[in-house]
Every structure is written in structure tokens, then in C-alpha cells.
């Protein structure tokens, strides 16, 4: 008695976008170790990954990772810009007395920063 061996089912192969993984990692790095460089890399690779995923017609996955990298990247960019504005305000404008009646606060701040 012979029995037919079952034919293995062929599943469509999908792969995760490498750019989506890079975007996610760069977003995490942008919020922790390298704020400006990592965040910009996360935004750029996130948009590239989403374009690649959309063009693949389902053959490439990872849209969630690309979106998470994009969101973290933009948060990092915004926080970097806000931080640079605050640093400019505190280090340059206040001690120089450019802002009216800020000389006393600027002297105190200059004493704290450059002790």
C-alpha cells in the first residue's frame, strides 16, 4: 500500500524592509545618544522605507517600524531645535544683556554657567 506524500504548501515570501529597521534604530538612537544626526537619519530612512513598502505591493513589510522611526525622528528633530533655541537664549542673549532689564538675571546665570 503506497500513500502519496503531501505536497508542501508554498507560502508567498515576504521580507521586512531593511530601511524600516534602520529607521527604527536611528529613531531610538536619535532620542538617546546622537540627537540631531540620529533623528535626521530616522526621518530620511523612514520616508524611504514607506515608499519602498508601498511600491512592493505587499512583498515587503515593516510599515509600522518605518512609521515608529519617523515619529521618533520628528520628535528628536523638534526637541533638538527647541533645545538649541533655549541654549542660544540662555548662553548668548541673557548674559550679553540684549534682552531689556535682563542684566541682573544674566549676571546670575553667567555666574552659574561659568563657575
ZIURSUL-V493692 format. One record per residue. N is the residue number from 1. RES is the residue in three letters. PHI is phi in degrees with one decimal (none if undefined). OMEGA is omega in whole degrees, 0 to 359 (none if undefined). Layout:
# ZIURSUL-V493692
n->[N/N]
res->[RES/RES]
phi->[PHI/PHI]
omega->[OMEGA/OMEGA]
This chain:
# ZIURSUL-V493692
n->[1/2/3/4/5/6/7/8/9/10/11/12/13/14/15/16/17/18/19/20/21/22/23/24/25/26/27/28/29/30/31/32/33/34/35/36/37/38/39/40/41/42/43/44/45/46/47/48/49/50/51/52/53/54/55/56/57/58/59/60/61/62/63/64/65/66/67/68/69/70/71/72/73/74/75/76/77/78/79/80/81/82/83/84/85/86/87/88/89/90/91/92/93/94/95/96/97/98/99/100/101/102/103/104/105/106/107/108/109/110/111/112/113/114/115]
res->[UNK/UNK/UNK/UNK/UNK/UNK/UNK/UNK/UNK/UNK/UNK/UNK/UNK/UNK/UNK/UNK/UNK/UNK/UNK/UNK/UNK/UNK/UNK/UNK/UNK/UNK/UNK/UNK/UNK/UNK/UNK/UNK/UNK/UNK/UNK/UNK/UNK/UNK/UNK/UNK/UNK/UNK/UNK/UNK/UNK/UNK/UNK/UNK/UNK/UNK/UNK/UNK/UNK/UNK/UNK/UNK/UNK/UNK/UNK/UNK/UNK/UNK/UNK/UNK/UNK/UNK/UNK/UNK/UNK/UNK/UNK/UNK/UNK/UNK/UNK/UNK/UNK/UNK/UNK/UNK/UNK/UNK/UNK/UNK/UNK/UNK/UNK/UNK/UNK/UNK/UNK/UNK/UNK/UNK/UNK/UNK/UNK/UNK/UNK/UNK/UNK/UNK/UNK/UNK/UNK/UNK/UNK/UNK/UNK/UNK/UNK/UNK/UNK/UNK/UNK]
phi->[none/-108.7/-119.3/-76.3/-76.1/-66.8/-78.8/-64.5/-78.8/-93.7/-95.9/-64.9/-86.1/-125.0/-133.6/-86.0/-63.9/-65.4/-64.5/-66.0/-65.4/-62.6/-63.5/-64.1/-65.4/-64.8/-64.1/-67.0/-64.9/-66.3/-90.5/-120.6/-97.6/-122.4/-55.7/-79.1/-64.9/-63.5/-67.7/-65.4/-62.9/-65.0/-66.9/-63.9/-69.7/-64.7/-66.6/-64.7/-66.2/-64.3/-66.1/-63.7/-67.0/-65.6/-78.1/-84.0/56.2/93.5/-78.6/-119.8/-111.1/115.6/-61.6/-65.3/-65.3/-64.2/-66.5/-63.8/-63.2/-61.3/-63.2/-64.0/-62.7/-67.2/-62.4/-63.6/-63.5/-63.1/-64.1/-65.6/-64.9/-63.4/-62.7/-65.9/-65.8/-65.5/-62.8/-62.3/-63.2/-75.5/-90.2/-103.3/-76.0/-67.5/-64.1/-77.1/73.3/-68.6/-82.8/-56.1/56.8/-108.5/-63.3/-66.5/-65.3/-64.9/-67.3/-63.3/-65.1/-64.9/-64.5/-72.8/-77.7/-113.9/-76.7]
omega->[181/177/180/178/181/178/179/181/179/179/176/182/174/177/178/180/177/179/178/178/178/179/179/180/179/177/178/179/180/178/184/191/184/190/187/184/181/181/178/178/179/180/182/181/177/177/178/180/180/177/179/180/180/182/185/180/175/181/180/180/177/182/180/178/179/179/178/177/177/182/179/178/180/176/178/178/181/180/178/180/179/179/178/177/178/179/178/180/185/187/186/190/183/180/180/179/181/178/186/178/179/184/181/179/179/178/177/181/179/176/179/185/188/179/none]
